[in-house]
Amino acid sequence: MPIYEYRCKRCDHVFEKAMSMKEKSGAKIVCPECSFEDVQQQLFGVNFSGKKTGDGKSSGGCCGDEADCCG
Ligand SMILES: [Zn+2]
């Protein structure tokens, strides 16, 4: 099932929602933070379950070449 990423236009909260194409076409997406109904789909955020995107090098808590700061 595809996971769609949305960003709330009011509070900028970014959230993901997993639903089928069919569900998506009739779904009313609201922000889980503020219940605002005007959210924008982040097209680049679409991915499929089982795959990870953007699992980058910078998300591990390390700071690049400075190995010392990783503890
Ligand atoms: Zn919001």
N, CA, C, O and the ligand as a Tripos MOL2 file, in Angstrom:
@<TRIPOS>MOLECULE
protein
  285   283    72     0     0
PROTEIN
NO_CHARGES

@<TRIPOS>ATOM
      1 N           0.8460   -1.2030    0.0000 N.3       1 MET1
      2 CA          0.0000    0.0000    0.0000 C.3       1 MET1
      3 C           0.8790    1.2510    0.0000 C.2       1 MET1
      4 O           1.7910    1.3790    0.8170 O.2       1 MET1
      5 N           0.6040    2.1410   -0.8980 N.am      2 PRO2
      6 CA          1.4360    3.3580   -0.9510 C.3       2 PRO2
      7 C           1.2600    4.2180    0.2910 C.2       2 PRO2
      8 O           0.1860    4.2720    0.8910 O.2       2 PRO2
      9 N           2.3040    4.8600    0.6430 N.am      3 ILE3
     10 CA          2.2450    5.8120    1.7510 C.3       3 ILE3
     11 C           2.4150    7.2120    1.1670 C.2       3 ILE3
     12 O           3.3770    7.5040    0.4570 O.2       3 ILE3
     13 N           1.4580    8.0550    1.4890 N.am      4 TYR4
     14 CA          1.5050    9.4160    0.9760 C.3       4 TYR4
     15 C           1.9370   10.3640    2.0840 C.2       4 TYR4
     16 O           1.5590   10.2110    3.2450 O.2       4 TYR4
     17 N           2.7160   11.3160    1.7040 N.am      5 GLU5
     18 CA          3.1890   12.2890    2.6770 C.3       5 GLU5
     19 C           2.4720   13.6120    2.4360 C.2       5 GLU5
     20 O           2.3350   14.0810    1.3060 O.2       5 GLU5
     21 N           2.0300   14.1840    3.5250 N.am      6 TYR6
     22 CA          1.3030   15.4450    3.4360 C.3       6 TYR6
     23 C           1.9240   16.4770    4.3630 C.2       6 TYR6
     24 O           2.5630   16.1490    5.3620 O.2       6 TYR6
     25 N           1.7180   17.7170    4.0010 N.am      7 ARG7
     26 CA          2.1400   18.8080    4.8690 C.3       7 ARG7
     27 C           0.9610   19.7300    5.1150 C.2       7 ARG7
     28 O           0.2790   20.1670    4.1870 O.2       7 ARG7
     29 N           0.7420   20.0120    6.3800 N.am      8 CYS8
     30 CA         -0.3580   20.8890    6.7590 C.3       8 CYS8
     31 C          -0.0100   22.3260    6.3870 C.2       8 CYS8
     32 O           1.0890   22.8080    6.6620 O.2       8 CYS8
     33 N          -0.9660   22.9930    5.7600 N.am      9 LYS9
     34 CA         -0.7090   24.3680    5.3450 C.3       9 LYS9
     35 C          -0.8160   25.3460    6.5020 C.2       9 LYS9
     36 O          -0.3730   26.4900    6.4010 O.2       9 LYS9
     37 N          -1.4050   24.8930    7.6030 N.am     10 ARG10
     38 CA         -1.5520   25.7960    8.7370 C.3      10 ARG10
     39 C          -0.3610   25.7050    9.6900 C.2      10 ARG10
     40 O           0.2330   26.7180   10.0600 O.2      10 ARG10
     41 N          -0.0230   24.4780   10.0800 N.am     11 CYS11
     42 CA          1.0090   24.3440   11.1120 C.3      11 CYS11
     43 C           2.2960   23.7190   10.5770 C.2      11 CYS11
     44 O           3.2520   23.5140   11.3240 O.2      11 CYS11
     45 N           2.3100   23.4160    9.2750 N.am     12 ASP12
     46 CA          3.5080   22.8510    8.6450 C.3      12 ASP12
     47 C           3.8700   21.4640    9.1490 C.2      12 ASP12
     48 O           4.9730   20.9740    8.9080 O.2      12 ASP12
     49 N           2.9550   20.8480    9.8350 N.am     13 HIS13
     50 CA          3.2030   19.4800   10.2930 C.3      13 HIS13
     51 C           3.2220   18.5360    9.0940 C.2      13 HIS13
     52 O           2.3230   18.5640    8.2530 O.2      13 HIS13
     53 N           4.2420   17.7140    9.0280 N.am     14 VAL14
     54 CA          4.3470   16.7470    7.9460 C.3      14 VAL14
     55 C           3.9960   15.3720    8.4910 C.2      14 VAL14
     56 O           4.5140   14.9440    9.5230 O.2      14 VAL14
     57 N           3.1120   14.6930    7.7840 N.am     15 PHE15
     58 CA          2.6870   13.3830    8.2520 C.3      15 PHE15
     59 C           2.4880   12.4540    7.0680 C.2      15 PHE15
     60 O           2.3500   12.8830    5.9230 O.2      15 PHE15
     61 N           2.4790   11.1770    7.3800 N.am     16 GLU16
     62 CA          2.3160   10.1790    6.3340 C.3      16 GLU16
     63 C           1.0000    9.4520    6.5310 C.2      16 GLU16
     64 O           0.5290    9.2580    7.6530 O.2      16 GLU16
     65 N           0.4310    9.0630    5.4300 N.am     17 LYS17
     66 CA         -0.8190    8.3300    5.4880 C.3      17 LYS17
     67 C          -0.7680    7.2000    4.4760 C.2      17 LYS17
     68 O          -0.4940    7.4170    3.2960 O.2      17 LYS17
     69 N          -1.0300    6.0090    4.9440 N.am     18 ALA18
     70 CA         -1.0200    4.8580    4.0620 C.3      18 ALA18
     71 C          -2.4390    4.5330    3.6320 C.2      18 ALA18
     72 O          -3.3170    4.3020    4.4630 O.2      18 ALA18
     73 N          -2.6490    4.5180    2.3410 N.am     19 MET19
     74 CA         -3.9760    4.1670    1.8310 C.3      19 MET19
     75 C          -3.8730    3.7810    0.3720 C.2      19 MET19
     76 O          -2.9240    4.1310   -0.3300 O.2      19 MET19
     77 N          -4.8740    3.0550   -0.0540 N.am     20 SER20
     78 CA         -4.8860    2.6360   -1.4470 C.3      20 SER20
     79 C          -5.2840    3.8040   -2.3390 C.2      20 SER20
     80 O          -5.7750    4.8270   -1.8630 O.2      20 SER20
     81 N          -5.0650    3.6350   -3.6290 N.am     21 MET21
     82 CA         -5.4510    4.6570   -4.5960 C.3      21 MET21
     83 C          -6.9440    4.9690   -4.4690 C.2      21 MET21
     84 O          -7.3720    6.1200   -4.5520 O.2      21 MET21
     85 N          -7.7040    3.9180   -4.2670 N.am     22 LYS22
     86 CA         -9.1540    4.0620   -4.2000 C.3      22 LYS22
     87 C          -9.5570    4.8560   -2.9620 C.2      22 LYS22
     88 O         -10.3930    5.7580   -3.0260 O.2      22 LYS22
     89 N          -8.9500    4.5030   -1.8440 N.am     23 GLU23
     90 CA         -9.2320    5.2330   -0.6110 C.3      23 GLU23
     91 C          -8.8610    6.7000   -0.7580 C.2      23 GLU23
     92 O          -9.5910    7.5910   -0.3250 O.2      23 GLU23
     93 N          -7.7330    6.9240   -1.3670 N.am     24 LYS24
     94 CA         -7.2010    8.2740   -1.4920 C.3      24 LYS24
     95 C          -8.1510    9.1720   -2.2800 C.2      24 LYS24
     96 O          -8.3270   10.3460   -1.9560 O.2      24 LYS24
     97 N          -8.7540    8.6070   -3.3110 N.am     25 SER25
     98 CA         -9.5940    9.4270   -4.1920 C.3      25 SER25
     99 C         -10.8080    9.9940   -3.4710 C.2      25 SER25
    100 O         -11.3140   11.0540   -3.8410 O.2      25 SER25
    101 N         -11.2710    9.2990   -2.4540 N.am     26 GLY26
    102 CA        -12.4490    9.8040   -1.7650 C.3      26 GLY26
    103 C         -12.1750   10.2710   -0.3590 C.2      26 GLY26
    104 O         -13.0890   10.6470    0.3760 O.2      26 GLY26
    105 N         -10.9080   10.2450    0.0120 N.am     27 ALA27
    106 CA        -10.5710   10.5240    1.4040 C.3      27 ALA27
    107 C         -10.4510   12.0150    1.6690 C.2      27 ALA27
    108 O         -10.0260   12.7930    0.8150 O.2      27 ALA27
    109 N         -10.8360   12.3800    2.8660 N.am     28 LYS28
    110 CA        -10.6240   13.7470    3.3260 C.3      28 LYS28
    111 C          -9.4380   13.7010    4.2830 C.2      28 LYS28
    112 O          -9.5220   13.1410    5.3760 O.2      28 LYS28
    113 N          -8.3580   14.2860    3.8600 N.am     29 ILE29
    114 CA         -7.1530   14.2250    4.6690 C.3      29 ILE29
    115 C          -7.1170   15.4420    5.5940 C.2      29 ILE29
    116 O          -7.2190   16.5860    5.1510 O.2      29 ILE29
    117 N          -6.9730   15.1690    6.8540 N.am     30 VAL30
    118 CA         -6.8490   16.2720    7.8100 C.3      30 VAL30
    119 C          -5.5550   16.1350    8.5940 C.2      30 VAL30
    120 O          -5.0390   15.0360    8.7990 O.2      30 VAL30
    121 N          -5.0560   17.2560    9.0180 N.am     31 CYS31
    122 CA         -3.8400   17.2680    9.8080 C.3      31 CYS31
    123 C          -4.0910   16.6210   11.1720 C.2      31 CYS31
    124 O          -5.0420   16.9880   11.8620 O.2      31 CYS31
    125 N          -3.2640   15.6820   11.5590 N.am     32 PRO32
    126 CA         -3.4450   15.0200   12.8470 C.3      32 PRO32
    127 C          -3.0950   15.9240   14.0280 C.2      32 PRO32
    128 O          -3.4470   15.6260   15.1690 O.2      32 PRO32
    129 N          -2.4180   16.9990   13.7560 N.am     33 GLU33
    130 CA         -2.0070   17.9050   14.8220 C.3      33 GLU33
    131 C          -3.0820   18.9340   15.1450 C.2      33 GLU33
    132 O          -3.4150   19.1640   16.3070 O.2      33 GLU33
    133 N          -3.6130   19.5420   14.1020 N.am     34 CYS34
    134 CA         -4.5360   20.6570   14.3390 C.3      34 CYS34
    135 C          -5.8800   20.4510   13.6480 C.2      34 CYS34
    136 O          -6.7480   21.3230   13.6980 O.2      34 CYS34
    137 N          -6.0520   19.3010   13.0030 N.am     35 SER35
    138 CA         -7.3200   18.9640   12.3380 C.3      35 SER35
    139 C          -7.6730   19.8970   11.1940 C.2      35 SER35
    140 O          -8.8170   19.9280   10.7390 O.2      35 SER35
    141 N          -6.7120   20.6410   10.7400 N.am     36 PHE36
    142 CA         -6.9270   21.5070    9.5840 C.3      36 PHE36
    143 C          -7.1090   20.6410    8.3410 C.2      36 PHE36
    144 O          -6.4310   19.6290    8.1640 O.2      36 PHE36
    145 N          -8.0290   21.0570    7.4940 N.am     37 GLU37
    146 CA         -8.3660   20.1940    6.3540 C.3      37 GLU37
    147 C          -7.5860   20.5220    5.0870 C.2      37 GLU37
    148 O          -7.6660   19.7960    4.0960 O.2      37 GLU37
    149 N          -6.8480   21.5940    5.1220 N.am     38 ASP38
    150 CA         -6.1230   21.9860    3.9230 C.3      38 ASP38
    151 C          -4.6700   21.5270    4.0190 C.2      38 ASP38
    152 O          -3.8020   22.2350    4.5310 O.2      38 ASP38
    153 N          -4.4430   20.3420    3.5190 N.am     39 VAL39
    154 CA         -3.0910   19.7990    3.5440 C.3      39 VAL39
    155 C          -2.6090   19.5930    2.1180 C.2      39 VAL39
    156 O          -3.4010   19.3710    1.2020 O.2      39 VAL39
    157 N          -1.3220   19.6690    1.9530 N.am     40 GLN40
    158 CA         -0.7450   19.5520    0.6240 C.3      40 GLN40
    159 C           0.0560   18.2650    0.5250 C.2      40 GLN40
    160 O           0.8910   17.9600    1.3770 O.2      40 GLN40
    161 N          -0.2140   17.5310   -0.5230 N.am     41 GLN41
    162 CA          0.5240   16.2870   -0.6800 C.3      41 GLN41
    163 C           1.9410   16.5600   -1.1510 C.2      41 GLN41
    164 O           2.1790   17.3420   -2.0720 O.2      41 GLN41
    165 N           2.8560   15.9000   -0.4990 N.am     42 GLN42
    166 CA          4.2530   16.0160   -0.8950 C.3      42 GLN42
    167 C           4.5460   14.8970   -1.8920 C.2      42 GLN42
    168 O           4.6930   13.7360   -1.5080 O.2      42 GLN42
    169 N           4.6290   15.2480   -3.1450 N.am     43 LEU43
    170 CA          4.7520   14.2230   -4.1780 C.3      43 LEU43
    171 C           6.0170   13.4060   -4.0370 C.2      43 LEU43
    172 O           6.0340   12.2050   -4.3080 O.2      43 LEU43
    173 N           7.0660   14.0650   -3.6160 N.am     44 PHE44
    174 CA          8.3310   13.3530   -3.4890 C.3      44 PHE44
    175 C           8.3340   12.4120   -2.3000 C.2      44 PHE44
    176 O           9.2380   11.5900   -2.1440 O.2      44 PHE44
    177 N           7.3240   12.5370   -1.4710 N.am     45 GLY45
    178 CA          7.2750   11.7040   -0.2760 C.3      45 GLY45
    179 C           6.5680   10.3840   -0.4840 C.2      45 GLY45
    180 O           6.4790    9.5660    0.4310 O.2      45 GLY45
    181 N           6.0660   10.1780   -1.6850 N.am     46 VAL46
    182 CA          5.3540    8.9230   -1.9270 C.3      46 VAL46
    183 C           6.3370    7.7630   -1.9370 C.2      46 VAL46
    184 O           7.3470    7.7820   -2.6390 O.2      46 VAL46
    185 N           6.0190    6.7800   -1.1570 N.am     47 ASN47
    186 CA          6.8370    5.5690   -1.2100 C.3      47 ASN47
    187 C           5.9450    4.3670   -0.9420 C.2      47 ASN47
    188 O           4.7580    4.5100   -0.6520 O.2      47 ASN47
    189 N           6.5120    3.2260   -1.0400 N.am     48 PHE48
    190 CA          5.7330    2.0200   -0.8590 C.3      48 PHE48
    191 C           6.2610    1.2570    0.3490 C.2      48 PHE48
    192 O           7.4630    1.2070    0.6090 O.2      48 PHE48
    193 N           5.3300    0.6740    1.0660 N.am     49 SER49
    194 CA          5.7220   -0.0220    2.2860 C.3      49 SER49
    195 C           6.7400   -1.1090    1.9820 C.2      49 SER49
    196 O           6.6380   -1.8210    0.9840 O.2      49 SER49
    197 N           7.6990   -1.2150    2.8470 N.am     50 GLY50
    198 CA          8.7680   -2.1720    2.6070 C.3      50 GLY50
    199 C          10.0010   -1.4980    2.0650 C.2      50 GLY50
    200 O          11.1040   -2.0410    2.1270 O.2      50 GLY50
    201 N           9.8060   -0.3130    1.5340 N.am     51 LYS51
    202 CA         10.9470    0.4500    1.0480 C.3      51 LYS51
    203 C          11.1260    1.6910    1.9000 C.2      51 LYS51
    204 O          10.1560    2.2990    2.3520 O.2      51 LYS51
    205 N          12.3200    2.0390    2.1020 N.am     52 LYS52
    206 CA         12.5820    3.2720    2.8180 C.3      52 LYS52
    207 C          13.2100    4.2790    1.8720 C.2      52 LYS52
    208 O          14.0420    3.9480    1.0270 O.2      52 LYS52
    209 N          12.7840    5.5110    2.0460 N.am     53 THR53
    210 CA         13.3910    6.5600    1.2390 C.3      53 THR53
    211 C          14.0590    7.5730    2.1570 C.2      53 THR53
    212 O          13.6460    7.7650    3.3010 O.2      53 THR53
    213 N          15.0480    8.1850    1.6610 N.am     54 GLY54
    214 CA         15.7080    9.2340    2.4170 C.3      54 GLY54
    215 C          16.3940    8.7360    3.6650 C.2      54 GLY54
    216 O          16.6460    9.5140    4.5850 O.2      54 GLY54
    217 N          16.7010    7.4620    3.7140 N.am     55 ASP55
    218 CA         17.4080    6.9230    4.8640 C.3      55 ASP55
    219 C          18.8850    7.2850    4.7280 C.2      55 ASP55
    220 O          19.7260    6.4650    4.3580 O.2      55 ASP55
    221 N          19.1480    8.4960    5.0310 N.am     56 GLY56
    222 CA         20.4380    9.0510    4.6500 C.3      56 GLY56
    223 C          21.5310    8.8700    5.6630 C.2      56 GLY56
    224 O          21.3520    8.2980    6.7380 O.2      56 GLY56
    225 N          22.6630    9.3800    5.2730 N.am     57 LYS57
    226 CA         23.8260    9.2760    6.1270 C.3      57 LYS57
    227 C          23.7520   10.2750    7.2740 C.2      57 LYS57
    228 O          24.3850   10.0850    8.3130 O.2      57 LYS57
    229 N          23.0000   11.3070    7.0880 N.am     58 SER58
    230 CA         22.9880   12.3660    8.0820 C.3      58 SER58
    231 C          21.9920   12.1050    9.2090 C.2      58 SER58
    232 O          21.9190   12.8830   10.1600 O.2      58 SER58
    233 N          21.2230   11.0170    9.1120 N.am     59 SER59
    234 CA         20.1900   10.7930   10.1060 C.3      59 SER59
    235 C          20.6520    9.8590   11.2290 C.2      59 SER59
    236 O          19.8690    9.5170   12.1160 O.2      59 SER59
    237 N          21.8930    9.4580   11.1890 N.am     60 GLY60
    238 CA         22.3610    8.4790   12.1660 C.3      60 GLY60
    239 C          22.8420    9.0960   13.4610 C.2      60 GLY60
    240 O          23.1680    8.3670   14.3980 O.2      60 GLY60
    241 N          22.8960   10.4040   13.5440 N.am     61 GLY61
    242 CA         23.3450   11.0450   14.7570 C.3      61 GLY61
    243 C          24.8260   11.3480   14.7580 C.2      61 GLY61
    244 O          25.3290   12.0180   15.6600 O.2      61 GLY61
    245 N          25.5110   10.8680   13.7740 N.am     62 CYS62
    246 CA         26.9230   11.1850   13.6760 C.3      62 CYS62
    247 C          27.1070   12.5220   12.9560 C.2      62 CYS62
    248 O          26.2060   13.0180   12.2800 O.2      62 CYS62
    249 N          28.2680   13.0700   13.1180 N.am     63 CYS63
    250 CA         28.5010   14.3270   12.4400 C.3      63 CYS63
    251 C          29.6660   14.2000   11.4740 C.2      63 CYS63
    252 O          30.7540   14.7250   11.7130 O.2      63 CYS63
    253 N          29.4240   13.5100   10.4030 N.am     64 GLY64
    254 CA         30.3760   13.4440    9.3090 C.3      64 GLY64
    255 C          31.6860   12.7740    9.6790 C.2      64 GLY64
    256 O          31.7250   11.6780   10.2380 O.2      64 GLY64
    257 N          32.7370   13.4670    9.3490 N.am     65 ASP65
    258 CA         34.0660   12.9010    9.5250 C.3      65 ASP65
    259 C          34.5150   12.8990   10.9760 C.2      65 ASP65
    260 O          35.4400   12.1770   11.3480 O.2      65 ASP65
    261 N          33.8620   13.7040   11.7850 N.am     66 GLU66
    262 CA         34.2530   13.7940   13.1890 C.3      66 GLU66
    263 C          33.7560   12.5840   13.9520 C.2      66 GLU66
    264 O          32.6810   12.6310   14.5510 O.2      66 GLU66
    265 N          34.4990   11.5290   13.9420 N.am     67 ALA67
    266 CA         34.0700   10.2810   14.5720 C.3      67 ALA67
    267 C          34.0020   10.4240   16.0910 C.2      67 ALA67
    268 O          33.2630    9.6970   16.7540 O.2      67 ALA67
    269 N          34.7520   11.3320   16.6210 N.am     68 ASP68
    270 CA         34.8150   11.4900   18.0700 C.3      68 ASP68
    271 C          33.4690   11.8610   18.6800 C.2      68 ASP68
    272 O          33.1440   11.4510   19.7940 O.2      68 ASP68
    273 N          32.7110   12.6220   17.9530 N.am     69 CYS69
    274 CA         31.4810   13.1310   18.5050 C.3      69 CYS69
    275 C          30.3520   12.1070   18.4770 C.2      69 CYS69
    276 O          29.2410   12.3930   18.9240 O.2      69 CYS69
    277 N          30.6270   10.9360   17.9610 N.am     70 CYS70
    278 CA         29.5900    9.9210   17.9160 C.3      70 CYS70
    279 C          29.5060    9.1260   19.2120 C.2      70 CYS70
    280 O          28.6300    8.2760   19.3740 O.2      70 CYS70
    281 N          30.3860    9.3970   20.0940 N.am     71 GLY71
    282 CA         30.3520    8.7180   21.3770 C.3      71 GLY71
    283 C          31.0040    7.3780   21.3130 C.2      71 GLY71
    284 O          31.0600    6.6690   22.3180 O.2      71 GLY71
    285 ZN         -1.8340   21.2230   11.1460 Zn       72 ZN72
@<TRIPOS>BOND
     1     1     2 1
     2     2     3 1
     3     3     4 2
     4     3     5 am
     5     5     6 1
     6     6     7 1
     7     7     8 2
     8     7     9 am
     9     9    10 1
    10    10    11 1
    11    11    12 2
    12    11    13 am
    13    13    14 1
    14    14    15 1
    15    15    16 2
    16    15    17 am
    17    17    18 1
    18    18    19 1
    19    19    20 2
    20    19    21 am
    21    21    22 1
    22    22    23 1
    23    23    24 2
    24    23    25 am
    25    25    26 1
    26    26    27 1
    27    27    28 2
    28    27    29 am
    29    29    30 1
    30    30    31 1
    31    31    32 2
    32    31    33 am
    33    33    34 1
    34    34    35 1
    35    35    36 2
    36    35    37 am
    37    37    38 1
    38    38    39 1
    39    39    40 2
    40    39    41 am
    41    41    42 1
    42    42    43 1
    43    43    44 2
    44    43    45 am
    45    45    46 1
    46    46    47 1
    47    47    48 2
    48    47    49 am
    49    49    50 1
    50    50    51 1
    51    51    52 2
    52    51    53 am
    53    53    54 1
    54    54    55 1
    55    55    56 2
    56    55    57 am
    57    57    58 1
    58    58    59 1
    59    59    60 2
    60    59    61 am
    61    61    62 1
    62    62    63 1
    63    63    64 2
    64    63    65 am
    65    65    66 1
    66    66    67 1
    67    67    68 2
    68    67    69 am
    69    69    70 1
    70    70    71 1
    71    71    72 2
    72    71    73 am
    73    73    74 1
    74    74    75 1
    75    75    76 2
    76    75    77 am
    77    77    78 1
    78    78    79 1
    79    79    80 2
    80    79    81 am
    81    81    82 1
    82    82    83 1
    83    83    84 2
    84    83    85 am
    85    85    86 1
    86    86    87 1
    87    87    88 2
    88    87    89 am
    89    89    90 1
    90    90    91 1
    91    91    92 2
    92    91    93 am
    93    93    94 1
    94    94    95 1
    95    95    96 2
    96    95    97 am
    97    97    98 1
    98    98    99 1
    99    99   100 2
   100    99   101 am
   101   101   102 1
   102   102   103 1
   103   103   104 2
   104   103   105 am
   105   105   106 1
   106   106   107 1
   107   107   108 2
   108   107   109 am
   109   109   110 1
   110   110   111 1
   111   111   112 2
   112   111   113 am
   113   113   114 1
   114   114   115 1
   115   115   116 2
   116   115   117 am
   117   117   118 1
   118   118   119 1
   119   119   120 2
   120   119   121 am
   121   121   122 1
   122   122   123 1
   123   123   124 2
   124   123   125 am
   125   125   126 1
   126   126   127 1
   127   127   128 2
   128   127   129 am
   129   129   130 1
   130   130   131 1
   131   131   132 2
   132   131   133 am
   133   133   134 1
   134   134   135 1
   135   135   136 2
   136   135   137 am
   137   137   138 1
   138   138   139 1
   139   139   140 2
   140   139   141 am
   141   141   142 1
   142   142   143 1
   143   143   144 2
   144   143   145 am
   145   145   146 1
   146   146   147 1
   147   147   148 2
   148   147   149 am
   149   149   150 1
   150   150   151 1
   151   151   152 2
   152   151   153 am
   153   153   154 1
   154   154   155 1
   155   155   156 2
   156   155   157 am
   157   157   158 1
   158   158   159 1
   159   159   160 2
   160   159   161 am
   161   161   162 1
   162   162   163 1
   163   163   164 2
   164   163   165 am
   165   165   166 1
   166   166   167 1
   167   167   168 2
   168   167   169 am
   169   169   170 1
   170   170   171 1
   171   171   172 2
   172   171   173 am
   173   173   174 1
   174   174   175 1
   175   175   176 2
   176   175   177 am
   177   177   178 1
   178   178   179 1
   179   179   180 2
   180   179   181 am
   181   181   182 1
   182   182   183 1
   183   183   184 2
   184   183   185 am
   185   185   186 1
   186   186   187 1
   187   187   188 2
   188   187   189 am
   189   189   190 1
   190   190   191 1
   191   191   192 2
   192   191   193 am
   193   193   194 1
   194   194   195 1
   195   195   196 2
   196   195   197 am
   197   197   198 1
   198   198   199 1
   199   199   200 2
   200   199   201 am
   201   201   202 1
   202   202   203 1
   203   203   204 2
   204   203   205 am
   205   205   206 1
   206   206   207 1
   207   207   208 2
   208   207   209 am
   209   209   210 1
   210   210   211 1
   211   211   212 2
   212   211   213 am
   213   213   214 1
   214   214   215 1
   215   215   216 2
   216   215   217 am
   217   217   218 1
   218   218   219 1
   219   219   220 2
   220   219   221 am
   221   221   222 1
   222   222   223 1
   223   223   224 2
   224   223   225 am
   225   225   226 1
   226   226   227 1
   227   227   228 2
   228   227   229 am
   229   229   230 1
   230   230   231 1
   231   231   232 2
   232   231   233 am
   233   233   234 1
   234   234   235 1
   235   235   236 2
   236   235   237 am
   237   237   238 1
   238   238   239 1
   239   239   240 2
   240   239   241 am
   241   241   242 1
   242   242   243 1
   243   243   244 2
   244   243   245 am
   245   245   246 1
   246   246   247 1
   247   247   248 2
   248   247   249 am
   249   249   250 1
   250   250   251 1
   251   251   252 2
   252   251   253 am
   253   253   254 1
   254   254   255 1
   255   255   256 2
   256   255   257 am
   257   257   258 1
   258   258   259 1
   259   259   260 2
   260   259   261 am
   261   261   262 1
   262   262   263 1
   263   263   264 2
   264   263   265 am
   265   265   266 1
   266   266   267 1
   267   267   268 2
   268   267   269 am
   269   269   270 1
   270   270   271 1
   271   271   272 2
   272   271   273 am
   273   273   274 1
   274   274   275 1
   275   275   276 2
   276   275   277 am
   277   277   278 1
   278   278   279 1
   279   279   280 2
   280   279   281 am
   281   281   282 1
   282   282   283 1
   283   283   284 2
@<TRIPOS>SUBSTRUCTURE
     1 MET1         2 RESIDUE 1 A MET
     2 PRO2         6 RESIDUE 1 A PRO
     3 ILE3        10 RESIDUE 1 A ILE
     4 TYR4        14 RESIDUE 1 A TYR
     5 GLU5        18 RESIDUE 1 A GLU
     6 TYR6        22 RESIDUE 1 A TYR
     7 ARG7        26 RESIDUE 1 A ARG
     8 CYS8        30 RESIDUE 1 A CYS
     9 LYS9        34 RESIDUE 1 A LYS
    10 ARG10       38 RESIDUE 1 A ARG
    11 CYS11       42 RESIDUE 1 A CYS
    12 ASP12       46 RESIDUE 1 A ASP
    13 HIS13       50 RESIDUE 1 A HIS
    14 VAL14       54 RESIDUE 1 A VAL
    15 PHE15       58 RESIDUE 1 A PHE
    16 GLU16       62 RESIDUE 1 A GLU
    17 LYS17       66 RESIDUE 1 A LYS
    18 ALA18       70 RESIDUE 1 A ALA
    19 MET19       74 RESIDUE 1 A MET
    20 SER20       78 RESIDUE 1 A SER
    21 MET21       82 RESIDUE 1 A MET
    22 LYS22       86 RESIDUE 1 A LYS
    23 GLU23       90 RESIDUE 1 A GLU
    24 LYS24       94 RESIDUE 1 A LYS
    25 SER25       98 RESIDUE 1 A SER
    26 GLY26      102 RESIDUE 1 A GLY
    27 ALA27      106 RESIDUE 1 A ALA
    28 LYS28      110 RESIDUE 1 A LYS
    29 ILE29      114 RESIDUE 1 A ILE
    30 VAL30      118 RESIDUE 1 A VAL
    31 CYS31      122 RESIDUE 1 A CYS
    32 PRO32      126 RESIDUE 1 A PRO
    33 GLU33      130 RESIDUE 1 A GLU
    34 CYS34      134 RESIDUE 1 A CYS
    35 SER35      138 RESIDUE 1 A SER
    36 PHE36      142 RESIDUE 1 A PHE
    37 GLU37      146 RESIDUE 1 A GLU
    38 ASP38      150 RESIDUE 1 A ASP
    39 VAL39      154 RESIDUE 1 A VAL
    40 GLN40      158 RESIDUE 1 A GLN
    41 GLN41      162 RESIDUE 1 A GLN
    42 GLN42      166 RESIDUE 1 A GLN
    43 LEU43      170 RESIDUE 1 A LEU
    44 PHE44      174 RESIDUE 1 A PHE
    45 GLY45      178 RESIDUE 1 A GLY
    46 VAL46      182 RESIDUE 1 A VAL
    47 ASN47      186 RESIDUE 1 A ASN
    48 PHE48      190 RESIDUE 1 A PHE
    49 SER49      194 RESIDUE 1 A SER
    50 GLY50      198 RESIDUE 1 A GLY
    51 LYS51      202 RESIDUE 1 A LYS
    52 LYS52      206 RESIDUE 1 A LYS
    53 THR53      210 RESIDUE 1 A THR
    54 GLY54      214 RESIDUE 1 A GLY
    55 ASP55      218 RESIDUE 1 A ASP
    56 GLY56      222 RESIDUE 1 A GLY
    57 LYS57      226 RESIDUE 1 A LYS
    58 SER58      230 RESIDUE 1 A SER
    59 SER59      234 RESIDUE 1 A SER
    60 GLY60      238 RESIDUE 1 A GLY
    61 GLY61      242 RESIDUE 1 A GLY
    62 CYS62      246 RESIDUE 1 A CYS
    63 CYS63      250 RESIDUE 1 A CYS
    64 GLY64      254 RESIDUE 1 A GLY
    65 ASP65      258 RESIDUE 1 A ASP
    66 GLU66      262 RESIDUE 1 A GLU
    67 ALA67      266 RESIDUE 1 A ALA
    68 ASP68      270 RESIDUE 1 A ASP
    69 CYS69      274 RESIDUE 1 A CYS
    70 CYS70      278 RESIDUE 1 A CYS
    71 GLY71      282 RESIDUE 1 A GLY
    72 ZN72       285 GROUP 0 **** ****
